[in-house]
Amino acid sequence: MQLREALGTSAREVPPSSALRAWLLRPAGAVPVAVLAVVLLARAAHVAVVSAQGGMDNAFVVHAGQVWLDGGAPYADRRFLYLPSAVLFAAGQAVLPAPVLRVSAPVLCVGLVTGGWWCALRLFRVPARSRFAVLGLLGLVLCWAPVGHLMELGNWTAVGVLALPGALLLADRGRWSAAGAVLGLSVAVKPLLAPVLVLLLLARRWRAAAWMVALPLALSAGTALIMPDPSGFVTRTLPFLLRGGDALMRPFDCSLPAVLPRLGVPPLLAEGLALAAAAAGVVCAGRRWRRGDPGPARLAETAAMLMLASYLVSRPAYEHYLVVVVPLLAAGALRAGAAARSPWFWAALVPQAPGFAFPHLDASTRRAFKDAVTLCGLALVLALRCARTSPRRSAGPAPDLPRAPAR
């Protein structure tokens, strides 16, 4: 009788949340891993079948690379929105045979997203073969539309999906200069992660910040010397971006300067509100960093807040940009006090569920309103989390990797 009572008391003392976390951290079986592999391969195969150049967005950069190889000016096409350094990477794709490009581009995109999820898991000390790792990625691919859209478009945002958690993982291990180099290479491909420079400045990692700035500048300067009309980036591309693109791009832009005027807000007021919201996001990111509590959440939440703040004001901002931020935050869901533990975090993602439908917003040209709700919801949830002055004590799974000394 005493033994039964002791066992019963012990069982009651185990919180359900702890039991669930322990179950999620156990190794996944062969079946979930096989299902995930089939889903990822099916995504890549679908893009390879429907697109000859790995997705609509990838086709723009491949075309620009081919124009440069033929002696033309890549910036003659206003939709080539990248730095001159990106022409080198575009040309690398353009020289591939069409059948190889058709298969390799979507496979690489899927691989970048998978690699980004793996780096985010390692940042939070979550085993890569755990049930949480396998089921988490499966849920993101099947249940959250922006991941599928990113893979179908073949957009170079996928580089940032890997580069941001990869750089934060290096920084968490004390390798800040390597983190700056990774961020710099990502900016050279696509300048999406430029706001993370603020994180390096907050951390006073001047050498890392120098690497992040110097790499894209050096590659762009070198490419500009062998490119016809490199000034087209300043004379055509930047004004094109500041005007919000063209009729093809504007309906899908979910930034506040694009969405608010469609709701009747005067453009100048919309831009002012967007700048104020972005500035508030940067302030919240600074508060989160200065809080100084140990652990990877400090890096992840500060970087994610800076990225979301930039999406609020930058033009254009598309819903697949959120794939840079959401998996990074979701990977920390097993830690107490994490932003992903808030039900409001997941509520903000609901408009992007594949089966979500709302009256008058089903048309693709009105999808930006749902995208803006998700963007603003995530930014608000994370801003409140970052602005807290006395967070609850954080707990989580024991680290399984040694921490390197900061240098």
C-alpha positions as YAML, in Angstrom:
chain: A
units: angstrom
residues:
- id: 1
  name: MET
  ca: [0.00, 0.00, 0.00]
- id: 2
  name: GLN
  ca: [2.82, 2.38, 0.87]
- id: 3
  name: LEU
  ca: [4.59, 1.56, -2.39]
- id: 4
  name: ARG
  ca: [1.43, 2.23, -4.38]
- id: 5
  name: GLU
  ca: [0.93, 5.58, -2.63]
- id: 6
  name: ALA
  ca: [4.56, 6.55, -3.22]
- id: 7
  name: LEU
  ca: [4.29, 5.73, -6.92]
- id: 8
  name: GLY
  ca: [1.03, 7.62, -7.20]
- id: 9
  name: THR
  ca: [2.52, 10.68, -5.50]
- id: 10
  name: SER
  ca: [5.56, 10.56, -7.80]
- id: 11
  name: ALA
  ca: [3.38, 10.35, -10.89]
- id: 12
  name: ARG
  ca: [1.28, 13.28, -9.77]
- id: 13
  name: GLU
  ca: [4.38, 15.42, -9.23]
- id: 14
  name: VAL
  ca: [5.37, 15.20, -12.93]
- id: 15
  name: PRO
  ca: [3.76, 18.17, -14.72]
- id: 16
  name: PRO
  ca: [2.04, 17.27, -17.99]
- id: 17
  name: SER
  ca: [4.13, 19.87, -19.78]
- id: 18
  name: SER
  ca: [7.34, 18.21, -18.59]
- id: 19
  name: ALA
  ca: [6.09, 14.81, -19.72]
- id: 20
  name: LEU
  ca: [5.19, 16.20, -23.13]
- id: 21
  name: ARG
  ca: [8.56, 17.88, -23.47]
- id: 22
  name: ALA
  ca: [10.35, 14.67, -22.55]
- id: 23
  name: TRP
  ca: [8.31, 12.78, -25.15]
- id: 24
  name: LEU
  ca: [9.11, 15.37, -27.84]
- id: 25
  name: LEU
  ca: [12.82, 15.21, -27.08]
- id: 26
  name: ARG
  ca: [13.01, 11.45, -27.57]
- id: 27
  name: PRO
  ca: [14.35, 10.21, -30.93]
- id: 28
  name: ALA
  ca: [11.78, 10.05, -33.72]
- id: 29
  name: GLY
  ca: [11.07, 6.67, -35.21]
- id: 30
  name: ALA
  ca: [11.74, 5.62, -38.77]
- id: 31
  name: VAL
  ca: [8.16, 6.29, -39.91]
- id: 32
  name: PRO
  ca: [8.05, 10.05, -39.09]
- id: 33
  name: VAL
  ca: [11.48, 10.53, -40.63]
- id: 34
  name: ALA
  ca: [10.38, 8.71, -43.79]
- id: 35
  name: VAL
  ca: [7.19, 10.74, -44.00]
- id: 36
  name: LEU
  ca: [9.16, 13.99, -43.66]
- id: 37
  name: ALA
  ca: [11.60, 12.91, -46.38]
- id: 38
  name: VAL
  ca: [8.75, 12.02, -48.74]
- id: 39
  name: VAL
  ca: [7.03, 15.38, -48.13]
- id: 40
  name: LEU
  ca: [10.21, 17.38, -48.77]
- id: 41
  name: LEU
  ca: [11.08, 15.42, -51.90]
- id: 42
  name: ALA
  ca: [7.52, 15.79, -53.16]
- id: 43
  name: ARG
  ca: [7.75, 19.57, -52.71]
- id: 44
  name: ALA
  ca: [10.97, 19.74, -54.70]
- id: 45
  name: ALA
  ca: [9.62, 17.41, -57.38]
- id: 46
  name: HIS
  ca: [6.46, 19.49, -57.77]
- id: 47
  name: VAL
  ca: [8.48, 22.67, -58.40]
- id: 48
  name: ALA
  ca: [10.74, 20.83, -60.84]
- id: 49
  name: VAL
  ca: [7.71, 19.64, -62.81]
- id: 50
  name: VAL
  ca: [5.88, 22.98, -63.04]
- id: 51
  name: SER
  ca: [8.87, 25.34, -63.43]
- id: 52
  name: ALA
  ca: [11.80, 25.02, -65.80]
- id: 53
  name: GLN
  ca: [14.02, 27.35, -63.74]
- id: 54
  name: GLY
  ca: [13.24, 26.33, -60.18]
- id: 55
  name: GLY
  ca: [10.40, 28.75, -59.49]
- id: 56
  name: MET
  ca: [9.08, 32.05, -60.82]
- id: 57
  name: ASP
  ca: [11.32, 34.23, -58.64]
- id: 58
  name: ASN
  ca: [14.39, 32.15, -59.35]
- id: 59
  name: ALA
  ca: [13.70, 32.61, -63.06]
- id: 60
  name: PHE
  ca: [14.21, 36.40, -62.71]
- id: 61
  name: VAL
  ca: [17.70, 36.04, -61.28]
- id: 62
  name: VAL
  ca: [18.66, 33.30, -63.73]
- id: 63
  name: HIS
  ca: [17.60, 35.59, -66.56]
- id: 64
  name: ALA
  ca: [19.70, 38.43, -65.11]
- id: 65
  name: GLY
  ca: [22.71, 36.13, -64.86]
- id: 66
  name: GLN
  ca: [22.27, 35.03, -68.47]
- id: 67
  name: VAL
  ca: [21.97, 38.65, -69.62]
- id: 68
  name: TRP
  ca: [25.28, 39.44, -67.90]
- id: 69
  name: LEU
  ca: [27.00, 36.41, -69.43]
- id: 70
  name: ASP
  ca: [25.78, 37.60, -72.85]
- id: 71
  name: GLY
  ca: [27.33, 41.04, -72.26]
- id: 72
  name: GLY
  ca: [24.16, 42.86, -71.26]
- id: 73
  name: ALA
  ca: [23.19, 44.91, -68.20]
- id: 74
  name: PRO
  ca: [21.31, 42.90, -65.53]
- id: 75
  name: TYR
  ca: [19.66, 46.03, -64.14]
- id: 76
  name: ALA
  ca: [17.85, 46.61, -67.41]
- id: 77
  name: ASP
  ca: [15.23, 44.36, -65.81]
- id: 78
  name: ARG
  ca: [13.80, 46.34, -62.89]
- id: 79
  name: ARG
  ca: [12.74, 43.15, -61.13]
- id: 80
  name: PHE
  ca: [16.33, 42.18, -60.49]
- id: 81
  name: LEU
  ca: [16.31, 43.73, -57.01]
- id: 82
  name: TYR
  ca: [19.65, 42.55, -55.65]
- id: 83
  name: LEU
  ca: [23.12, 44.00, -55.16]
- id: 84
  name: PRO
  ca: [25.68, 43.67, -57.99]
- id: 85
  name: SER
  ca: [27.33, 40.85, -56.03]
- id: 86
  name: ALA
  ca: [24.22, 38.73, -56.59]
- id: 87
  name: VAL
  ca: [24.95, 38.66, -60.32]
- id: 88
  name: LEU
  ca: [27.81, 36.24, -59.64]
- id: 89
  name: PHE
  ca: [25.46, 33.78, -57.97]
- id: 90
  name: ALA
  ca: [22.83, 34.28, -60.69]
- id: 91
  name: ALA
  ca: [25.41, 33.58, -63.37]
- id: 92
  name: GLY
  ca: [26.37, 30.39, -61.57]
- id: 93
  name: GLN
  ca: [22.82, 29.15, -62.04]
- id: 94
  name: ALA
  ca: [22.60, 30.42, -65.61]
- id: 95
  name: VAL
  ca: [25.52, 28.27, -66.80]
- id: 96
  name: LEU
  ca: [23.84, 25.06, -65.60]
- id: 97
  name: PRO
  ca: [22.10, 22.91, -68.22]
- id: 98
  name: ALA
  ca: [18.34, 23.39, -68.13]
- id: 99
  name: PRO
  ca: [17.53, 19.88, -66.81]
- id: 100
  name: VAL
  ca: [20.10, 20.25, -64.01]
- id: 101
  name: LEU
  ca: [18.80, 23.70, -63.04]
- id: 102
  name: ARG
  ca: [15.22, 22.45, -63.10]
- id: 103
  name: VAL
  ca: [16.00, 19.84, -60.46]
- id: 104
  name: SER
  ca: [18.84, 21.41, -58.48]
- id: 105
  name: ALA
  ca: [17.16, 24.77, -57.76]
- id: 106
  name: PRO
  ca: [14.12, 23.38, -55.88]
- id: 107
  name: VAL
  ca: [16.24, 20.75, -54.14]
- id: 108
  name: LEU
  ca: [18.62, 23.48, -52.97]
- id: 109
  name: CYS
  ca: [15.72, 25.64, -51.77]
- id: 110
  name: VAL
  ca: [14.24, 22.77, -49.77]
- id: 111
  name: GLY
  ca: [17.69, 21.99, -48.41]
- id: 112
  name: LEU
  ca: [18.22, 25.59, -47.27]
- id: 113
  name: VAL
  ca: [14.92, 25.62, -45.38]
- id: 114
  name: THR
  ca: [15.73, 22.26, -43.78]
- id: 115
  name: GLY
  ca: [19.22, 23.43, -42.87]
- id: 116
  name: GLY
  ca: [17.83, 26.59, -41.30]
- id: 117
  name: TRP
  ca: [15.48, 24.53, -39.12]
- id: 118
  name: TRP
  ca: [18.39, 22.29, -38.09]
- id: 119
  name: CYS
  ca: [20.54, 25.30, -37.10]
- id: 120
  name: ALA
  ca: [17.65, 26.80, -35.11]
- id: 121
  name: LEU
  ca: [17.23, 23.50, -33.25]
- id: 122
  name: ARG
  ca: [20.94, 23.30, -32.45]
- id: 123
  name: LEU
  ca: [20.85, 26.90, -31.23]
- id: 124
  name: PHE
  ca: [18.28, 25.86, -28.61]
- id: 125
  name: ARG
  ca: [20.08, 22.55, -27.86]
- id: 126
  name: VAL
  ca: [17.27, 20.43, -29.29]
- id: 127
  name: PRO
  ca: [18.42, 17.08, -30.76]
- id: 128
  name: ALA
  ca: [18.08, 17.08, -34.54]
- id: 129
  name: ARG
  ca: [16.64, 13.53, -34.57]
- id: 130
  name: SER
  ca: [14.05, 14.26, -31.87]
- id: 131
  name: ARG
  ca: [10.32, 14.01, -32.41]
- id: 132
  name: PHE
  ca: [10.07, 17.76, -31.98]
- id: 133
  name: ALA
  ca: [12.59, 18.31, -34.80]
- id: 134
  name: VAL
  ca: [10.89, 15.95, -37.25]
- id: 135
  name: LEU
  ca: [7.27, 16.80, -36.43]
- id: 136
  name: GLY
  ca: [8.06, 20.52, -36.20]
- id: 137
  name: LEU
  ca: [9.45, 20.73, -39.72]
- id: 138
  name: LEU
  ca: [6.66, 18.52, -41.01]
- id: 139
  name: GLY
  ca: [4.10, 20.84, -39.43]
- id: 140
  name: LEU
  ca: [5.73, 23.95, -40.89]
- id: 141
  name: VAL
  ca: [5.80, 22.49, -44.40]
- id: 142
  name: LEU
  ca: [2.27, 21.07, -44.37]
- id: 143
  name: CYS
  ca: [0.40, 23.49, -42.11]
- id: 144
  name: TRP
  ca: [1.95, 26.89, -42.78]
- id: 145
  name: ALA
  ca: [1.57, 28.25, -46.30]
- id: 146
  name: PRO
  ca: [4.59, 30.65, -46.48]
- id: 147
  name: VAL
  ca: [7.04, 27.72, -46.35]
- id: 148
  name: GLY
  ca: [5.35, 26.09, -49.33]
- id: 149
  name: HIS
  ca: [5.17, 29.41, -51.21]
- id: 150
  name: LEU
  ca: [8.88, 30.00, -50.65]
- id: 151
  name: MET
  ca: [9.73, 26.59, -52.06]
- id: 152
  name: GLU
  ca: [7.39, 26.98, -55.02]
- id: 153
  name: LEU
  ca: [8.75, 30.42, -55.94]
- id: 154
  name: GLY
  ca: [12.39, 29.41, -55.50]
- id: 155
  name: ASN
  ca: [12.95, 32.80, -53.89]
- id: 156
  name: TRP
  ca: [16.44, 33.59, -52.63]
- id: 157
  name: THR
  ca: [14.91, 34.37, -49.23]
- id: 158
  name: ALA
  ca: [15.77, 30.71, -48.57]
- id: 159
  name: VAL
  ca: [19.41, 31.78, -48.20]
- id: 160
  name: GLY
  ca: [18.41, 33.99, -45.27]
- id: 161
  name: VAL
  ca: [16.37, 31.15, -43.77]
- id: 162
  name: LEU
  ca: [19.63, 29.23, -43.34]
- id: 163
  name: ALA
  ca: [22.02, 32.14, -42.79]
- id: 164
  name: LEU
  ca: [20.25, 33.78, -39.82]
- id: 165
  name: PRO
  ca: [20.03, 30.77, -37.48]
- id: 166
  name: GLY
  ca: [23.41, 29.58, -38.74]
- id: 167
  name: ALA
  ca: [25.01, 32.90, -37.83]
- id: 168
  name: LEU
  ca: [23.26, 32.99, -34.45]
- id: 169
  name: LEU
  ca: [24.47, 29.45, -33.75]
- id: 170
  name: LEU
  ca: [28.05, 30.55, -34.44]
- id: 171
  name: ALA
  ca: [27.60, 33.64, -32.26]
- id: 172
  name: ASP
  ca: [26.18, 31.54, -29.43]
- id: 173
  name: ARG
  ca: [29.34, 29.44, -29.55]
- id: 174
  name: GLY
  ca: [31.50, 32.54, -29.39]
- id: 175
  name: ARG
  ca: [32.47, 32.63, -33.08]
- id: 176
  name: TRP
  ca: [31.24, 36.15, -33.79]
- id: 177
  name: SER
  ca: [33.58, 36.88, -36.70]
- id: 178
  name: ALA
  ca: [32.40, 33.76, -38.51]
- id: 179
  name: ALA
  ca: [28.81, 34.81, -37.81]
- id: 180
  name: GLY
  ca: [29.50, 38.21, -39.38]
- id: 181
  name: ALA
  ca: [31.01, 36.51, -42.45]
- id: 182
  name: VAL
  ca: [27.94, 34.28, -42.86]
- id: 183
  name: LEU
  ca: [25.64, 37.29, -42.60]
- id: 184
  name: GLY
  ca: [27.81, 39.21, -45.07]
- id: 185
  name: LEU
  ca: [27.64, 36.43, -47.65]
- id: 186
  name: SER
  ca: [23.87, 36.27, -47.21]
- id: 187
  name: VAL
  ca: [23.56, 40.02, -47.79]
- id: 188
  name: ALA
  ca: [25.74, 39.65, -50.90]
- id: 189
  name: VAL
  ca: [23.18, 37.18, -52.27]
- id: 190
  name: LYS
  ca: [20.11, 39.09, -51.04]
- id: 191
  name: PRO
  ca: [20.22, 42.06, -48.63]
- id: 192
  name: LEU
  ca: [17.30, 40.76, -46.56]
- id: 193
  name: LEU
  ca: [19.36, 40.22, -43.38]
- id: 194
  name: ALA
  ca: [20.90, 43.71, -43.36]
- id: 195
  name: PRO
  ca: [18.92, 44.71, -40.20]
- id: 196
  name: VAL
  ca: [20.82, 42.07, -38.19]
- id: 197
  name: LEU
  ca: [23.80, 44.44, -38.35]
- id: 198
  name: VAL
  ca: [22.11, 46.28, -35.46]
- id: 199
  name: LEU
  ca: [22.43, 43.11, -33.35]
- id: 200
  name: LEU
  ca: [26.19, 43.03, -33.94]
- id: 201
  name: LEU
  ca: [26.40, 46.70, -32.94]
- id: 202
  name: LEU
  ca: [24.34, 46.10, -29.80]
- id: 203
  name: ALA
  ca: [26.70, 43.25, -28.91]
- id: 204
  name: ARG
  ca: [29.72, 45.50, -29.63]
- id: 205
  name: ARG
  ca: [31.14, 42.92, -32.00]
- id: 206
  name: TRP
  ca: [32.92, 45.39, -34.25]
- id: 207
  name: ARG
  ca: [34.95, 42.82, -36.17]
- id: 208
  name: ALA
  ca: [31.84, 40.79, -36.96]
- id: 209
  name: ALA
  ca: [30.05, 43.96, -38.09]
- id: 210
  name: ALA
  ca: [33.02, 44.81, -40.31]
- id: 211
  name: TRP
  ca: [32.86, 41.37, -41.95]
- id: 212
  name: MET
  ca: [29.13, 41.73, -42.52]
- id: 213
  name: VAL
  ca: [29.58, 45.09, -44.26]
- id: 214
  name: ALA
  ca: [32.86, 44.45, -46.06]
- id: 215
  name: LEU
  ca: [31.98, 41.18, -47.80]
- id: 216
  name: PRO
  ca: [28.95, 42.39, -49.82]
- id: 217
  name: LEU
  ca: [30.65, 45.72, -50.54]
- id: 218
  name: ALA
  ca: [33.82, 44.04, -51.84]
- id: 219
  name: LEU
  ca: [31.93, 41.51, -53.94]
- id: 220
  name: SER
  ca: [29.62, 44.20, -55.32]
- id: 221
  name: ALA
  ca: [32.50, 46.54, -56.14]
- id: 222
  name: GLY
  ca: [34.41, 43.77, -57.88]
- id: 223
  name: THR
  ca: [31.39, 42.70, -59.91]
- id: 224
  name: ALA
  ca: [30.52, 46.30, -60.79]
- id: 225
  name: LEU
  ca: [33.91, 46.68, -62.48]
- id: 226
  name: ILE
  ca: [33.04, 43.97, -65.00]
- id: 227
  name: MET
  ca: [29.35, 44.76, -65.38]
- id: 228
  name: PRO
  ca: [27.76, 47.03, -68.00]
- id: 229
  name: ASP
  ca: [25.90, 49.94, -66.38]
- id: 230
  name: PRO
  ca: [26.34, 49.04, -62.68]
- id: 231
  name: SER
  ca: [24.85, 52.42, -61.79]
- id: 232
  name: GLY
  ca: [21.49, 51.01, -62.83]
- id: 233
  name: PHE
  ca: [21.11, 49.71, -59.27]
- id: 234
  name: VAL
  ca: [21.03, 53.33, -58.04]
- id: 235
  name: THR
  ca: [19.29, 54.99, -60.98]
- id: 236
  name: ARG
  ca: [16.61, 52.39, -61.71]
- id: 237
  name: THR
  ca: [16.37, 49.65, -59.07]
- id: 238
  name: LEU
  ca: [16.33, 51.78, -55.90]
- id: 239
  name: PRO
  ca: [13.73, 54.28, -57.23]
- id: 240
  name: PHE
  ca: [11.67, 51.31, -58.40]
- id: 241
  name: LEU
  ca: [11.75, 49.87, -54.88]
- id: 242
  name: LEU
  ca: [11.00, 53.20, -53.20]
- id: 243
  name: ARG
  ca: [7.91, 53.56, -55.39]
- id: 244
  name: GLY
  ca: [6.73, 50.14, -54.22]
- id: 245
  name: GLY
  ca: [7.47, 48.21, -57.38]
- id: 246
  name: ASP
  ca: [4.93, 47.81, -60.16]
- id: 247
  name: ALA
  ca: [1.40, 46.52, -60.60]
- id: 248
  name: LEU
  ca: [2.62, 42.93, -60.40]
- id: 249
  name: MET
  ca: [4.34, 43.41, -57.03]
- id: 250
  name: ARG
  ca: [2.11, 45.86, -55.14]
- id: 251
  name: PRO
  ca: [-0.90, 43.57, -54.51]
- id: 252
  name: PHE
  ca: [1.34, 41.08, -52.67]
- id: 253
  name: ASP
  ca: [3.28, 43.62, -50.59]
- id: 254
  name: CYS
  ca: [2.26, 43.25, -46.92]
- id: 255
  name: SER
  ca: [4.34, 46.13, -45.50]
- id: 256
  name: LEU
  ca: [2.40, 48.91, -43.79]
- id: 257
  name: PRO
  ca: [3.23, 51.59, -46.43]
- id: 258
  name: ALA
  ca: [1.67, 49.28, -49.04]
- id: 259
  name: VAL
  ca: [-1.34, 47.92, -47.13]
- id: 260
  name: LEU
  ca: [-2.58, 51.00, -45.25]
- id: 261
  name: PRO
  ca: [-3.19, 53.15, -48.38]
- id: 262
  name: ARG
  ca: [-5.32, 50.30, -49.77]
- id: 263
  name: LEU
  ca: [-7.50, 50.75, -46.66]
- id: 264
  name: GLY
  ca: [-7.90, 54.48, -47.25]
- id: 265
  name: VAL
  ca: [-5.01, 55.83, -45.18]
- id: 266
  name: PRO
  ca: [-3.15, 58.72, -46.88]
- id: 267
  name: PRO
  ca: [0.25, 57.52, -48.15]
- id: 268
  name: LEU
  ca: [2.28, 60.02, -46.11]
- id: 269
  name: LEU
  ca: [0.47, 59.05, -42.93]
- id: 270
  name: ALA
  ca: [0.93, 55.37, -43.75]
- id: 271
  name: GLU
  ca: [4.67, 55.85, -44.15]
- id: 272
  name: GLY
  ca: [4.82, 57.79, -40.88]
- id: 273
  name: LEU
  ca: [2.97, 55.05, -39.02]
- id: 274
  name: ALA
  ca: [5.23, 52.40, -40.55]
- id: 275
  name: LEU
  ca: [8.38, 54.27, -39.54]
- id: 276
  name: ALA
  ca: [7.05, 54.72, -36.01]
- id: 277
  name: ALA
  ca: [6.20, 51.02, -35.74]
- id: 278
  name: ALA
  ca: [9.61, 50.00, -37.07]
- id: 279
  name: ALA
  ca: [11.38, 52.40, -34.69]
- id: 280
  name: ALA
  ca: [9.40, 50.95, -31.77]
- id: 281
  name: GLY
  ca: [10.47, 47.47, -32.88]
- id: 282
  name: VAL
  ca: [14.13, 48.49, -32.88]
- id: 283
  name: VAL
  ca: [13.75, 49.98, -29.39]
- id: 284
  name: CYS
  ca: [12.17, 46.73, -28.16]
- id: 285
  name: ALA
  ca: [15.03, 44.74, -29.73]
- id: 286
  name: GLY
  ca: [17.50, 46.95, -27.88]
- id: 287
  name: ARG
  ca: [15.66, 46.40, -24.60]
- id: 288
  name: ARG
  ca: [15.67, 42.65, -25.17]
- id: 289
  name: TRP
  ca: [19.42, 42.63, -25.76]
- id: 290
  name: ARG
  ca: [20.21, 44.86, -22.76]
- id: 291
  name: ARG
  ca: [18.20, 42.58, -20.48]
- id: 292
  name: GLY
  ca: [21.24, 40.32, -20.66]
- id: 293
  name: ASP
  ca: [19.72, 37.04, -19.48]
- id: 294
  name: PRO
  ca: [21.82, 34.07, -20.59]
- id: 295
  name: GLY
  ca: [20.78, 31.58, -23.24]
- id: 296
  name: PRO
  ca: [20.12, 31.47, -26.98]
- id: 297
  name: ALA
  ca: [16.72, 33.17, -26.66]
- id: 298
  name: ARG
  ca: [18.46, 36.52, -26.28]
- id: 299
  name: LEU
  ca: [20.11, 36.18, -29.68]
- id: 300
  name: ALA
  ca: [17.08, 34.70, -31.43]
- id: 301
  name: GLU
  ca: [14.49, 37.16, -30.11]
- id: 302
  name: THR
  ca: [16.63, 40.24, -30.68]
- id: 303
  name: ALA
  ca: [17.40, 39.22, -34.27]
- id: 304
  name: ALA
  ca: [13.78, 38.25, -34.98]
- id: 305
  name: MET
  ca: [12.51, 41.56, -33.60]
- id: 306
  name: LEU
  ca: [14.89, 43.50, -35.85]
- id: 307
  name: MET
  ca: [13.76, 41.51, -38.88]
- id: 308
  name: LEU
  ca: [10.05, 41.99, -38.15]
- id: 309
  name: ALA
  ca: [10.60, 45.72, -37.61]
- id: 310
  name: SER
  ca: [12.23, 45.95, -41.03]
- id: 311
  name: TYR
  ca: [9.35, 44.07, -42.67]
- id: 312
  name: LEU
  ca: [6.86, 46.60, -41.28]
- id: 313
  name: VAL
  ca: [8.45, 49.46, -43.18]
- id: 314
  name: SER
  ca: [10.46, 47.99, -46.08]
- id: 315
  name: ARG
  ca: [9.05, 47.78, -49.58]
- id: 316
  name: PRO
  ca: [8.36, 45.24, -50.76]
- id: 317
  name: ALA
  ca: [7.75, 42.77, -47.92]
- id: 318
  name: TYR
  ca: [6.20, 39.42, -48.79]
- id: 319
  name: GLU
  ca: [4.71, 36.73, -46.58]
- id: 320
  name: HIS
  ca: [7.49, 34.26, -47.35]
- id: 321
  name: TYR
  ca: [9.93, 36.67, -45.65]
- id: 322
  name: LEU
  ca: [8.38, 35.42, -42.39]
- id: 323
  name: VAL
  ca: [10.01, 32.02, -42.96]
- id: 324
  name: VAL
  ca: [13.27, 33.67, -41.85]
- id: 325
  name: VAL
  ca: [11.75, 34.44, -38.43]
- id: 326
  name: VAL
  ca: [9.04, 31.91, -37.53]
- id: 327
  name: PRO
  ca: [11.07, 28.65, -37.57]
- id: 328
  name: LEU
  ca: [13.79, 30.38, -35.56]
- id: 329
  name: LEU
  ca: [11.30, 31.32, -32.84]
- id: 330
  name: ALA
  ca: [9.36, 28.05, -33.05]
- id: 331
  name: ALA
  ca: [12.54, 26.05, -32.42]
- id: 332
  name: GLY
  ca: [12.66, 27.51, -28.91]
- id: 333
  name: ALA
  ca: [9.12, 26.44, -28.01]
- id: 334
  name: LEU
  ca: [10.35, 23.83, -25.52]
- id: 335
  name: ARG
  ca: [11.91, 26.50, -23.31]
- id: 336
  name: ALA
  ca: [9.76, 28.09, -20.62]
- id: 337
  name: GLY
  ca: [9.12, 31.76, -21.26]
- id: 338
  name: ALA
  ca: [9.90, 31.57, -24.98]
- id: 339
  name: ALA
  ca: [7.87, 33.72, -27.35]
- id: 340
  name: ALA
  ca: [6.61, 30.57, -29.08]
- id: 341
  name: ARG
  ca: [5.06, 29.41, -25.79]
- id: 342
  name: SER
  ca: [2.50, 32.21, -26.05]
- id: 343
  name: PRO
  ca: [-0.84, 31.18, -27.59]
- id: 344
  name: TRP
  ca: [-0.88, 34.57, -29.32]
- id: 345
  name: PHE
  ca: [2.22, 33.61, -31.29]
- id: 346
  name: TRP
  ca: [0.36, 30.69, -32.84]
- id: 347
  name: ALA
  ca: [-2.84, 32.71, -33.23]
- id: 348
  name: ALA
  ca: [-0.92, 35.18, -35.41]
- id: 349
  name: LEU
  ca: [0.04, 32.31, -37.73]
- id: 350
  name: VAL
  ca: [-3.54, 31.14, -38.28]
- id: 351
  name: PRO
  ca: [-4.25, 33.42, -41.29]
- id: 352
  name: GLN
  ca: [-1.44, 31.59, -43.12]
- id: 353
  name: ALA
  ca: [-2.87, 28.12, -42.56]
- id: 354
  name: PRO
  ca: [-3.58, 26.48, -45.95]
- id: 355
  name: GLY
  ca: [-7.26, 25.90, -45.11]
- id: 356
  name: PHE
  ca: [-7.90, 29.38, -43.70]
- id: 357
  name: ALA
  ca: [-10.48, 31.33, -45.70]
- id: 358
  name: PHE
  ca: [-11.95, 34.76, -45.04]
- id: 359
  name: PRO
  ca: [-14.67, 36.58, -47.01]
- id: 360
  name: HIS
  ca: [-13.35, 38.83, -49.81]
- id: 361
  name: LEU
  ca: [-9.70, 37.91, -49.07]
- id: 362
  name: ASP
  ca: [-9.52, 34.70, -51.08]
- id: 363
  name: ALA
  ca: [-8.35, 36.46, -54.24]
- id: 364
  name: SER
  ca: [-4.57, 36.42, -54.60]
- id: 365
  name: THR
  ca: [-4.44, 40.20, -55.03]
- id: 366
  name: ARG
  ca: [-6.04, 40.64, -51.57]
- id: 367
  name: ARG
  ca: [-3.88, 38.10, -49.79]
- id: 368
  name: ALA
  ca: [-1.62, 40.89, -48.56]
- id: 369
  name: PHE
  ca: [-4.23, 41.88, -45.97]
- id: 370
  name: LYS
  ca: [-4.01, 38.44, -44.31]
- id: 371
  name: ASP
  ca: [-0.24, 38.60, -44.60]
- id: 372
  name: ALA
  ca: [-0.19, 42.00, -42.89]
- id: 373
  name: VAL
  ca: [-2.30, 40.66, -40.02]
- id: 374
  name: THR
  ca: [0.23, 37.88, -39.45]
- id: 375
  name: LEU
  ca: [3.18, 40.27, -39.73]
- id: 376
  name: CYS
  ca: [1.72, 42.83, -37.31]
- id: 377
  name: GLY
  ca: [0.54, 40.11, -34.92]
- id: 378
  name: LEU
  ca: [3.96, 38.49, -34.73]
- id: 379
  name: ALA
  ca: [5.66, 41.87, -34.36]
- id: 380
  name: LEU
  ca: [3.33, 42.85, -31.51]
- id: 381
  name: VAL
  ca: [3.68, 39.53, -29.65]
- id: 382
  name: LEU
  ca: [7.47, 39.61, -29.88]
- id: 383
  name: ALA
  ca: [7.68, 43.33, -29.05]
- id: 384
  name: LEU
  ca: [5.75, 42.80, -25.83]
- id: 385
  name: ARG
  ca: [7.99, 39.87, -25.01]
- id: 386
  name: CYS
  ca: [11.13, 41.93, -25.68]
- id: 387
  name: ALA
  ca: [9.91, 44.98, -23.76]
- id: 388
  name: ARG
  ca: [9.31, 43.05, -20.54]
- id: 389
  name: THR
  ca: [11.65, 44.21, -17.80]
- id: 390
  name: SER
  ca: [11.26, 41.24, -15.45]
- id: 391
  name: PRO
  ca: [10.75, 38.05, -17.50]
- id: 392
  name: ARG
  ca: [9.86, 34.77, -15.89]
- id: 393
  name: ARG
  ca: [12.79, 32.52, -15.15]
- id: 394
  name: SER
  ca: [13.68, 30.57, -18.27]
- id: 395
  name: ALA
  ca: [14.05, 26.83, -18.24]
- id: 396
  name: GLY
  ca: [14.54, 24.28, -20.95]
- id: 397
  name: PRO
  ca: [16.20, 21.08, -22.02]
- id: 398
  name: ALA
  ca: [19.74, 20.61, -20.84]
- id: 399
  name: PRO
  ca: [22.37, 21.73, -23.34]
- id: 400
  name: ASP
  ca: [23.92, 18.86, -25.24]
- id: 401
  name: LEU
  ca: [26.67, 20.94, -26.81]
- id: 402
  name: PRO
  ca: [29.54, 22.61, -24.95]
- id: 403
  name: ARG
  ca: [29.50, 26.37, -25.00]
- id: 404
  name: ALA
  ca: [32.61, 28.00, -26.34]
- id: 405
  name: PRO
  ca: [34.06, 31.05, -24.57]
- id: 406
  name: ALA
  ca: [33.15, 34.36, -26.19]
- id: 407
  name: ARG
  ca: [35.86, 35.98, -28.21]
...
